[in-house]
Amino acid sequence: MKCNVGNADRALRIIAGLVLIILAATGTVGLWGWIGVIPLLTGIFRFCPAYPLLGINTDSKK
């Protein structure tokens, strides 16, 4: 897996994922909030499986 998620993209993914998980854990949103695990993991591992399919790479290091 090559890194294809840049720093700004990574930060947004991690923040959005954590917010969704916290909202789901506190019961503010329904079970769909646990989908925040996906952006959190893609931010942590710096790889998004959809990006190669779409031809996107936000990582500045190529």
mmJSON file of the N, C-alpha and C atoms, coordinates in Angstrom:
{"data_MODEL":{"atom_site":{
"group_PDB":["ATOM","ATOM","ATOM","ATOM","ATOM","ATOM","ATOM","ATOM","ATOM","ATOM","ATOM","ATOM","ATOM","ATOM","ATOM","ATOM","ATOM","ATOM","ATOM","ATOM","ATOM","ATOM","ATOM","ATOM","ATOM","ATOM","ATOM","ATOM","ATOM","ATOM","ATOM","ATOM","ATOM","ATOM","ATOM","ATOM","ATOM","ATOM","ATOM","ATOM","ATOM","ATOM","ATOM","ATOM","ATOM","ATOM","ATOM","ATOM","ATOM","ATOM","ATOM","ATOM","ATOM","ATOM","ATOM","ATOM","ATOM","ATOM","ATOM","ATOM","ATOM","ATOM","ATOM","ATOM","ATOM","ATOM","ATOM","ATOM","ATOM","ATOM","ATOM","ATOM","ATOM","ATOM","ATOM","ATOM","ATOM","ATOM","ATOM","ATOM","ATOM","ATOM","ATOM","ATOM","ATOM","ATOM","ATOM","ATOM","ATOM","ATOM","ATOM","ATOM","ATOM","ATOM","ATOM","ATOM","ATOM","ATOM","ATOM","ATOM","ATOM","ATOM","ATOM","ATOM","ATOM","ATOM","ATOM","ATOM","ATOM","ATOM","ATOM","ATOM","ATOM","ATOM","ATOM","ATOM","ATOM","ATOM","ATOM","ATOM","ATOM","ATOM","ATOM","ATOM","ATOM","ATOM","ATOM","ATOM","ATOM","ATOM","ATOM","ATOM","ATOM","ATOM","ATOM","ATOM","ATOM","ATOM","ATOM","ATOM","ATOM","ATOM","ATOM","ATOM","ATOM","ATOM","ATOM","ATOM","ATOM","ATOM","ATOM","ATOM","ATOM","ATOM","ATOM","ATOM","ATOM","ATOM","ATOM","ATOM","ATOM","ATOM","ATOM","ATOM","ATOM","ATOM","ATOM","ATOM","ATOM","ATOM","ATOM","ATOM","ATOM","ATOM","ATOM","ATOM","ATOM","ATOM","ATOM","ATOM","ATOM","ATOM","ATOM","ATOM","ATOM","ATOM"],
"id":[1,2,3,4,5,6,7,8,9,10,11,12,13,14,15,16,17,18,19,20,21,22,23,24,25,26,27,28,29,30,31,32,33,34,35,36,37,38,39,40,41,42,43,44,45,46,47,48,49,50,51,52,53,54,55,56,57,58,59,60,61,62,63,64,65,66,67,68,69,70,71,72,73,74,75,76,77,78,79,80,81,82,83,84,85,86,87,88,89,90,91,92,93,94,95,96,97,98,99,100,101,102,103,104,105,106,107,108,109,110,111,112,113,114,115,116,117,118,119,120,121,122,123,124,125,126,127,128,129,130,131,132,133,134,135,136,137,138,139,140,141,142,143,144,145,146,147,148,149,150,151,152,153,154,155,156,157,158,159,160,161,162,163,164,165,166,167,168,169,170,171,172,173,174,175,176,177,178,179,180,181,182,183,184,185,186],
"type_symbol":["N","C","C","N","C","C","N","C","C","N","C","C","N","C","C","N","C","C","N","C","C","N","C","C","N","C","C","N","C","C","N","C","C","N","C","C","N","C","C","N","C","C","N","C","C","N","C","C","N","C","C","N","C","C","N","C","C","N","C","C","N","C","C","N","C","C","N","C","C","N","C","C","N","C","C","N","C","C","N","C","C","N","C","C","N","C","C","N","C","C","N","C","C","N","C","C","N","C","C","N","C","C","N","C","C","N","C","C","N","C","C","N","C","C","N","C","C","N","C","C","N","C","C","N","C","C","N","C","C","N","C","C","N","C","C","N","C","C","N","C","C","N","C","C","N","C","C","N","C","C","N","C","C","N","C","C","N","C","C","N","C","C","N","C","C","N","C","C","N","C","C","N","C","C","N","C","C","N","C","C","N","C","C","N","C","C"],
"label_atom_id":["N","CA","C","N","CA","C","N","CA","C","N","CA","C","N","CA","C","N","CA","C","N","CA","C","N","CA","C","N","CA","C","N","CA","C","N","CA","C","N","CA","C","N","CA","C","N","CA","C","N","CA","C","N","CA","C","N","CA","C","N","CA","C","N","CA","C","N","CA","C","N","CA","C","N","CA","C","N","CA","C","N","CA","C","N","CA","C","N","CA","C","N","CA","C","N","CA","C","N","CA","C","N","CA","C","N","CA","C","N","CA","C","N","CA","C","N","CA","C","N","CA","C","N","CA","C","N","CA","C","N","CA","C","N","CA","C","N","CA","C","N","CA","C","N","CA","C","N","CA","C","N","CA","C","N","CA","C","N","CA","C","N","CA","C","N","CA","C","N","CA","C","N","CA","C","N","CA","C","N","CA","C","N","CA","C","N","CA","C","N","CA","C","N","CA","C","N","CA","C","N","CA","C","N","CA","C","N","CA","C","N","CA","C","N","CA","C"],
"label_alt_id":[null,null,null,null,null,null,null,null,null,null,null,null,null,null,null,null,null,null,null,null,null,null,null,null,null,null,null,null,null,null,null,null,null,null,null,null,null,null,null,null,null,null,null,null,null,null,null,null,null,null,null,null,null,null,null,null,null,null,null,null,null,null,null,null,null,null,null,null,null,null,null,null,null,null,null,null,null,null,null,null,null,null,null,null,null,null,null,null,null,null,null,null,null,null,null,null,null,null,null,null,null,null,null,null,null,null,null,null,null,null,null,null,null,null,null,null,null,null,null,null,null,null,null,null,null,null,null,null,null,null,null,null,null,null,null,null,null,null,null,null,null,null,null,null,null,null,null,null,null,null,null,null,null,null,null,null,null,null,null,null,null,null,null,null,null,null,null,null,null,null,null,null,null,null,null,null,null,null,null,null,null,null,null,null,null,null],
"label_comp_id":["MET","MET","MET","LYS","LYS","LYS","CYS","CYS","CYS","ASN","ASN","ASN","VAL","VAL","VAL","GLY","GLY","GLY","ASN","ASN","ASN","ALA","ALA","ALA","ASP","ASP","ASP","ARG","ARG","ARG","ALA","ALA","ALA","LEU","LEU","LEU","ARG","ARG","ARG","ILE","ILE","ILE","ILE","ILE","ILE","ALA","ALA","ALA","GLY","GLY","GLY","LEU","LEU","LEU","VAL","VAL","VAL","LEU","LEU","LEU","ILE","ILE","ILE","ILE","ILE","ILE","LEU","LEU","LEU","ALA","ALA","ALA","ALA","ALA","ALA","THR","THR","THR","GLY","GLY","GLY","THR","THR","THR","VAL","VAL","VAL","GLY","GLY","GLY","LEU","LEU","LEU","TRP","TRP","TRP","GLY","GLY","GLY","TRP","TRP","TRP","ILE","ILE","ILE","GLY","GLY","GLY","VAL","VAL","VAL","ILE","ILE","ILE","PRO","PRO","PRO","LEU","LEU","LEU","LEU","LEU","LEU","THR","THR","THR","GLY","GLY","GLY","ILE","ILE","ILE","PHE","PHE","PHE","ARG","ARG","ARG","PHE","PHE","PHE","CYS","CYS","CYS","PRO","PRO","PRO","ALA","ALA","ALA","TYR","TYR","TYR","PRO","PRO","PRO","LEU","LEU","LEU","LEU","LEU","LEU","GLY","GLY","GLY","ILE","ILE","ILE","ASN","ASN","ASN","THR","THR","THR","ASP","ASP","ASP","SER","SER","SER","LYS","LYS","LYS","LYS","LYS","LYS"],
"label_asym_id":["A","A","A","A","A","A","A","A","A","A","A","A","A","A","A","A","A","A","A","A","A","A","A","A","A","A","A","A","A","A","A","A","A","A","A","A","A","A","A","A","A","A","A","A","A","A","A","A","A","A","A","A","A","A","A","A","A","A","A","A","A","A","A","A","A","A","A","A","A","A","A","A","A","A","A","A","A","A","A","A","A","A","A","A","A","A","A","A","A","A","A","A","A","A","A","A","A","A","A","A","A","A","A","A","A","A","A","A","A","A","A","A","A","A","A","A","A","A","A","A","A","A","A","A","A","A","A","A","A","A","A","A","A","A","A","A","A","A","A","A","A","A","A","A","A","A","A","A","A","A","A","A","A","A","A","A","A","A","A","A","A","A","A","A","A","A","A","A","A","A","A","A","A","A","A","A","A","A","A","A","A","A","A","A","A","A"],
"label_entity_id":["1","1","1","1","1","1","1","1","1","1","1","1","1","1","1","1","1","1","1","1","1","1","1","1","1","1","1","1","1","1","1","1","1","1","1","1","1","1","1","1","1","1","1","1","1","1","1","1","1","1","1","1","1","1","1","1","1","1","1","1","1","1","1","1","1","1","1","1","1","1","1","1","1","1","1","1","1","1","1","1","1","1","1","1","1","1","1","1","1","1","1","1","1","1","1","1","1","1","1","1","1","1","1","1","1","1","1","1","1","1","1","1","1","1","1","1","1","1","1","1","1","1","1","1","1","1","1","1","1","1","1","1","1","1","1","1","1","1","1","1","1","1","1","1","1","1","1","1","1","1","1","1","1","1","1","1","1","1","1","1","1","1","1","1","1","1","1","1","1","1","1","1","1","1","1","1","1","1","1","1","1","1","1","1","1","1"],
"label_seq_id":[1,1,1,2,2,2,3,3,3,4,4,4,5,5,5,6,6,6,7,7,7,8,8,8,9,9,9,10,10,10,11,11,11,12,12,12,13,13,13,14,14,14,15,15,15,16,16,16,17,17,17,18,18,18,19,19,19,20,20,20,21,21,21,22,22,22,23,23,23,24,24,24,25,25,25,26,26,26,27,27,27,28,28,28,29,29,29,30,30,30,31,31,31,32,32,32,33,33,33,34,34,34,35,35,35,36,36,36,37,37,37,38,38,38,39,39,39,40,40,40,41,41,41,42,42,42,43,43,43,44,44,44,45,45,45,46,46,46,47,47,47,48,48,48,49,49,49,50,50,50,51,51,51,52,52,52,53,53,53,54,54,54,55,55,55,56,56,56,57,57,57,58,58,58,59,59,59,60,60,60,61,61,61,62,62,62],
"pdbx_PDB_ins_code":[null,null,null,null,null,null,null,null,null,null,null,null,null,null,null,null,null,null,null,null,null,null,null,null,null,null,null,null,null,null,null,null,null,null,null,null,null,null,null,null,null,null,null,null,null,null,null,null,null,null,null,null,null,null,null,null,null,null,null,null,null,null,null,null,null,null,null,null,null,null,null,null,null,null,null,null,null,null,null,null,null,null,null,null,null,null,null,null,null,null,null,null,null,null,null,null,null,null,null,null,null,null,null,null,null,null,null,null,null,null,null,null,null,null,null,null,null,null,null,null,null,null,null,null,null,null,null,null,null,null,null,null,null,null,null,null,null,null,null,null,null,null,null,null,null,null,null,null,null,null,null,null,null,null,null,null,null,null,null,null,null,null,null,null,null,null,null,null,null,null,null,null,null,null,null,null,null,null,null,null,null,null,null,null,null,null],
"Cartn_x":[0.834,0.0,0.881,0.728,1.427,0.574,1.234,0.497,-0.132,-1.418,-2.085,-2.956,-2.778,-3.529,-2.535,-2.713,-1.822,-2.104,-1.292,-1.383,-2.716,-3.163,-4.428,-5.59,-5.575,-6.611,-6.614,-5.427,-5.275,-5.87,-5.548,-6.048,-7.578,-8.139,-9.6,-10.264,-9.676,-10.232,-10.213,-9.088,-8.962,-9.945,-10.027,-10.941,-12.394,-12.776,-14.155,-14.49,-13.558,-13.783,-13.969,-13.117,-13.229,-14.533,-14.923,-16.175,-17.361,-17.399,-18.506,-18.538,-17.382,-17.318,-17.769,-17.332,-17.737,-19.24,-19.775,-21.22,-22.009,-21.506,-22.184,-22.083,-20.93,-20.729,-21.584,-21.839,-22.65,-24.142,-24.497,-25.897,-26.505,-25.682,-26.172,-26.675,-25.985,-26.424,-26.66,-27.281,-27.571,-26.341,-26.617,-25.53,-24.713,-25.302,-24.569,-23.314,-23.247,-22.075,-20.81,-20.978,-19.798,-19.077,-19.679,-18.989,-17.751,-17.637,-16.458,-15.18,-15.309,-14.132,-13.386,-14.121,-13.496,-12.584,-13.072,-12.15,-11.02,-11.3,-10.249,-9.122,-9.463,-8.442,-7.709,-8.44,-7.764,-6.834,-7.168,-6.278,-5.055,-5.252,-4.12,-3.147,-3.667,-2.801,-2.375,-2.918,-2.57,-2.836,-3.833,-4.197,-5.71,-6.236,-7.664,-7.845,-8.539,-8.696,-9.479,-10.289,-11.059,-10.204,-9.169,-8.354,-7.699,-7.075,-6.49,-7.535,-8.723,-9.778,-10.229,-10.167,-10.593,-9.433,-8.214,-7.041,-6.669,-6.945,-6.673,-5.478,-4.639,-3.519,-3.28,-3.571,-3.378,-2.044,-1.264,0.056,1.04,1.778,2.702,3.959,4.27,5.436,5.019,5.589,5.209,6.358],
"Cartn_y":[-1.173,0.0,1.24,2.039,3.31,4.365,5.286,6.385,7.24,7.49,8.336,9.399,9.578,10.582,11.604,12.865,13.935,14.386,15.33,15.778,16.447,17.368,18.06,17.075,16.229,15.206,14.273,13.902,13.003,13.618,14.877,15.555,15.638,15.991,16.08,14.728,13.678,12.338,11.902,12.149,11.737,12.515,13.82,14.641,14.237,14.102,13.733,12.35,11.415,10.072,10.065,10.796,10.859,11.517,12.578,13.262,12.319,11.623,10.688,9.567,9.032,7.951,8.444,9.633,10.194,10.442,10.994,11.238,9.933,8.898,7.598,6.974,7.115,6.525,7.207,8.493,9.215,9.133,8.555,8.397,9.621,10.592,11.793,11.472,10.599,10.129,8.625,8.064,6.633,5.786,4.53,3.588,3.967,4.755,5.137,5.946,6.525,7.307,6.479,5.173,4.295,4.163,4.691,4.695,5.593,6.373,7.206,6.398,5.104,4.237,4.224,4.301,4.238,5.438,6.689,7.801,7.839,7.391,7.362,6.419,5.222,4.255,4.684,5.249,5.695,6.869,7.675,8.765,8.258,7.28,6.723,6.001,5.18,4.389,5.128,6.337,7.183,6.502,5.64,4.962,4.887,5.34,5.248,4.311,3.189,2.237,2.786,3.804,4.381,5.3,5.885,6.839,6.237,5.064,4.502,4.231,3.824,3.545,4.821,5.941,7.227,8.035,7.538,8.24,9.462,9.436,10.565,10.241,11.255,11.121,12.496,12.661,13.95,14.038,12.967,12.966,13.717,14.655,15.463,14.674,13.615,12.781,11.703,11.751,10.762,9.879],
"Cartn_z":[0.0,0.0,0.0,-1.02,-1.068,-0.386,0.267,0.897,-0.201,-0.083,-1.063,-0.398,0.914,1.666,2.205,1.825,2.256,3.677,4.154,5.544,5.872,5.027,5.298,5.221,4.225,4.054,5.257,5.717,6.849,8.117,8.364,9.563,9.544,8.394,8.287,8.503,7.964,8.122,9.59,10.264,11.658,12.539,12.336,13.138,12.887,11.622,11.294,11.85,11.731,12.253,13.759,14.466,15.923,16.356,15.676,16.014,15.83,14.712,14.474,15.509,15.853,16.838,18.209,18.594,19.888,19.917,18.83,18.774,18.839,18.202,18.243,19.639,20.266,21.587,22.652,22.487,23.468,23.168,22.038,21.684,21.016,20.656,19.994,18.595,17.911,16.598,16.714,15.725,15.751,15.483,15.183,14.899,13.676,12.772,11.561,11.906,13.075,13.473,13.575,13.763,13.842,12.506,11.456,10.162,10.222,11.283,11.499,11.644,11.875,11.957,10.617,9.527,8.202,7.939,8.069,7.85,8.881,10.106,11.118,10.697,10.269,9.857,8.587,7.628,6.404,6.701,7.694,8.092,8.824,9.683,10.441,9.521,8.613,7.735,6.478,6.253,5.111,3.773,3.742,2.503,2.398,1.28,1.005,-0.187,-0.02,-1.111,-2.296,-2.101,-3.203,-4.076,-3.522,-4.282,-5.53,-5.465,-6.691,-7.769,-7.366,-8.321,-9.035,-8.297,-8.857,-9.433,-9.286,-9.8,-8.98,-7.683,-6.803,-5.921,-5.677,-4.748,-4.142,-2.834,-2.19,-1.474,-1.503,-0.875,-1.768,-1.206,-2.004,-2.399,-1.647,-1.967,-2.966,-4.139,-5.161,-5.531],
"occupancy":[1.0,1.0,1.0,1.0,1.0,1.0,1.0,1.0,1.0,1.0,1.0,1.0,1.0,1.0,1.0,1.0,1.0,1.0,1.0,1.0,1.0,1.0,1.0,1.0,1.0,1.0,1.0,1.0,1.0,1.0,1.0,1.0,1.0,1.0,1.0,1.0,1.0,1.0,1.0,1.0,1.0,1.0,1.0,1.0,1.0,1.0,1.0,1.0,1.0,1.0,1.0,1.0,1.0,1.0,1.0,1.0,1.0,1.0,1.0,1.0,1.0,1.0,1.0,1.0,1.0,1.0,1.0,1.0,1.0,1.0,1.0,1.0,1.0,1.0,1.0,1.0,1.0,1.0,1.0,1.0,1.0,1.0,1.0,1.0,1.0,1.0,1.0,1.0,1.0,1.0,1.0,1.0,1.0,1.0,1.0,1.0,1.0,1.0,1.0,1.0,1.0,1.0,1.0,1.0,1.0,1.0,1.0,1.0,1.0,1.0,1.0,1.0,1.0,1.0,1.0,1.0,1.0,1.0,1.0,1.0,1.0,1.0,1.0,1.0,1.0,1.0,1.0,1.0,1.0,1.0,1.0,1.0,1.0,1.0,1.0,1.0,1.0,1.0,1.0,1.0,1.0,1.0,1.0,1.0,1.0,1.0,1.0,1.0,1.0,1.0,1.0,1.0,1.0,1.0,1.0,1.0,1.0,1.0,1.0,1.0,1.0,1.0,1.0,1.0,1.0,1.0,1.0,1.0,1.0,1.0,1.0,1.0,1.0,1.0,1.0,1.0,1.0,1.0,1.0,1.0,1.0,1.0,1.0,1.0,1.0,1.0],
"B_iso_or_equiv":[0.0,0.0,0.0,0.0,0.0,0.0,0.0,0.0,0.0,0.0,0.0,0.0,0.0,0.0,0.0,0.0,0.0,0.0,0.0,0.0,0.0,0.0,0.0,0.0,0.0,0.0,0.0,0.0,0.0,0.0,0.0,0.0,0.0,0.0,0.0,0.0,0.0,0.0,0.0,0.0,0.0,0.0,0.0,0.0,0.0,0.0,0.0,0.0,0.0,0.0,0.0,0.0,0.0,0.0,0.0,0.0,0.0,0.0,0.0,0.0,0.0,0.0,0.0,0.0,0.0,0.0,0.0,0.0,0.0,0.0,0.0,0.0,0.0,0.0,0.0,0.0,0.0,0.0,0.0,0.0,0.0,0.0,0.0,0.0,0.0,0.0,0.0,0.0,0.0,0.0,0.0,0.0,0.0,0.0,0.0,0.0,0.0,0.0,0.0,0.0,0.0,0.0,0.0,0.0,0.0,0.0,0.0,0.0,0.0,0.0,0.0,0.0,0.0,0.0,0.0,0.0,0.0,0.0,0.0,0.0,0.0,0.0,0.0,0.0,0.0,0.0,0.0,0.0,0.0,0.0,0.0,0.0,0.0,0.0,0.0,0.0,0.0,0.0,0.0,0.0,0.0,0.0,0.0,0.0,0.0,0.0,0.0,0.0,0.0,0.0,0.0,0.0,0.0,0.0,0.0,0.0,0.0,0.0,0.0,0.0,0.0,0.0,0.0,0.0,0.0,0.0,0.0,0.0,0.0,0.0,0.0,0.0,0.0,0.0,0.0,0.0,0.0,0.0,0.0,0.0,0.0,0.0,0.0,0.0,0.0,0.0],
"pdbx_formal_charge":[null,null,null,null,null,null,null,null,null,null,null,null,null,null,null,null,null,null,null,null,null,null,null,null,null,null,null,null,null,null,null,null,null,null,null,null,null,null,null,null,null,null,null,null,null,null,null,null,null,null,null,null,null,null,null,null,null,null,null,null,null,null,null,null,null,null,null,null,null,null,null,null,null,null,null,null,null,null,null,null,null,null,null,null,null,null,null,null,null,null,null,null,null,null,null,null,null,null,null,null,null,null,null,null,null,null,null,null,null,null,null,null,null,null,null,null,null,null,null,null,null,null,null,null,null,null,null,null,null,null,null,null,null,null,null,null,null,null,null,null,null,null,null,null,null,null,null,null,null,null,null,null,null,null,null,null,null,null,null,null,null,null,null,null,null,null,null,null,null,null,null,null,null,null,null,null,null,null,null,null,null,null,null,null,null,null],
"auth_seq_id":[1,1,1,2,2,2,3,3,3,4,4,4,5,5,5,6,6,6,7,7,7,8,8,8,9,9,9,10,10,10,11,11,11,12,12,12,13,13,13,14,14,14,15,15,15,16,16,16,17,17,17,18,18,18,19,19,19,20,20,20,21,21,21,22,22,22,23,23,23,24,24,24,25,25,25,26,26,26,27,27,27,28,28,28,29,29,29,30,30,30,31,31,31,32,32,32,33,33,33,34,34,34,35,35,35,36,36,36,37,37,37,38,38,38,39,39,39,40,40,40,41,41,41,42,42,42,43,43,43,44,44,44,45,45,45,46,46,46,47,47,47,48,48,48,49,49,49,50,50,50,51,51,51,52,52,52,53,53,53,54,54,54,55,55,55,56,56,56,57,57,57,58,58,58,59,59,59,60,60,60,61,61,61,62,62,62],
"auth_comp_id":["MET","MET","MET","LYS","LYS","LYS","CYS","CYS","CYS","ASN","ASN","ASN","VAL","VAL","VAL","GLY","GLY","GLY","ASN","ASN","ASN","ALA","ALA","ALA","ASP","ASP","ASP","ARG","ARG","ARG","ALA","ALA","ALA","LEU","LEU","LEU","ARG","ARG","ARG","ILE","ILE","ILE","ILE","ILE","ILE","ALA","ALA","ALA","GLY","GLY","GLY","LEU","LEU","LEU","VAL","VAL","VAL","LEU","LEU","LEU","ILE","ILE","ILE","ILE","ILE","ILE","LEU","LEU","LEU","ALA","ALA","ALA","ALA","ALA","ALA","THR","THR","THR","GLY","GLY","GLY","THR","THR","THR","VAL","VAL","VAL","GLY","GLY","GLY","LEU","LEU","LEU","TRP","TRP","TRP","GLY","GLY","GLY","TRP","TRP","TRP","ILE","ILE","ILE","GLY","GLY","GLY","VAL","VAL","VAL","ILE","ILE","ILE","PRO","PRO","PRO","LEU","LEU","LEU","LEU","LEU","LEU","THR","THR","THR","GLY","GLY","GLY","ILE","ILE","ILE","PHE","PHE","PHE","ARG","ARG","ARG","PHE","PHE","PHE","CYS","CYS","CYS","PRO","PRO","PRO","ALA","ALA","ALA","TYR","TYR","TYR","PRO","PRO","PRO","LEU","LEU","LEU","LEU","LEU","LEU","GLY","GLY","GLY","ILE","ILE","ILE","ASN","ASN","ASN","THR","THR","THR","ASP","ASP","ASP","SER","SER","SER","LYS","LYS","LYS","LYS","LYS","LYS"],
"auth_asym_id":["A","A","A","A","A","A","A","A","A","A","A","A","A","A","A","A","A","A","A","A","A","A","A","A","A","A","A","A","A","A","A","A","A","A","A","A","A","A","A","A","A","A","A","A","A","A","A","A","A","A","A","A","A","A","A","A","A","A","A","A","A","A","A","A","A","A","A","A","A","A","A","A","A","A","A","A","A","A","A","A","A","A","A","A","A","A","A","A","A","A","A","A","A","A","A","A","A","A","A","A","A","A","A","A","A","A","A","A","A","A","A","A","A","A","A","A","A","A","A","A","A","A","A","A","A","A","A","A","A","A","A","A","A","A","A","A","A","A","A","A","A","A","A","A","A","A","A","A","A","A","A","A","A","A","A","A","A","A","A","A","A","A","A","A","A","A","A","A","A","A","A","A","A","A","A","A","A","A","A","A","A","A","A","A","A","A"],
"auth_atom_id":["N","CA","C","N","CA","C","N","CA","C","N","CA","C","N","CA","C","N","CA","C","N","CA","C","N","CA","C","N","CA","C","N","CA","C","N","CA","C","N","CA","C","N","CA","C","N","CA","C","N","CA","C","N","CA","C","N","CA","C","N","CA","C","N","CA","C","N","CA","C","N","CA","C","N","CA","C","N","CA","C","N","CA","C","N","CA","C","N","CA","C","N","CA","C","N","CA","C","N","CA","C","N","CA","C","N","CA","C","N","CA","C","N","CA","C","N","CA","C","N","CA","C","N","CA","C","N","CA","C","N","CA","C","N","CA","C","N","CA","C","N","CA","C","N","CA","C","N","CA","C","N","CA","C","N","CA","C","N","CA","C","N","CA","C","N","CA","C","N","CA","C","N","CA","C","N","CA","C","N","CA","C","N","CA","C","N","CA","C","N","CA","C","N","CA","C","N","CA","C","N","CA","C","N","CA","C","N","CA","C","N","CA","C","N","CA","C"],
"pdbx_PDB_model_num":[1,1,1,1,1,1,1,1,1,1,1,1,1,1,1,1,1,1,1,1,1,1,1,1,1,1,1,1,1,1,1,1,1,1,1,1,1,1,1,1,1,1,1,1,1,1,1,1,1,1,1,1,1,1,1,1,1,1,1,1,1,1,1,1,1,1,1,1,1,1,1,1,1,1,1,1,1,1,1,1,1,1,1,1,1,1,1,1,1,1,1,1,1,1,1,1,1,1,1,1,1,1,1,1,1,1,1,1,1,1,1,1,1,1,1,1,1,1,1,1,1,1,1,1,1,1,1,1,1,1,1,1,1,1,1,1,1,1,1,1,1,1,1,1,1,1,1,1,1,1,1,1,1,1,1,1,1,1,1,1,1,1,1,1,1,1,1,1,1,1,1,1,1,1,1,1,1,1,1,1,1,1,1,1,1,1]
}}}
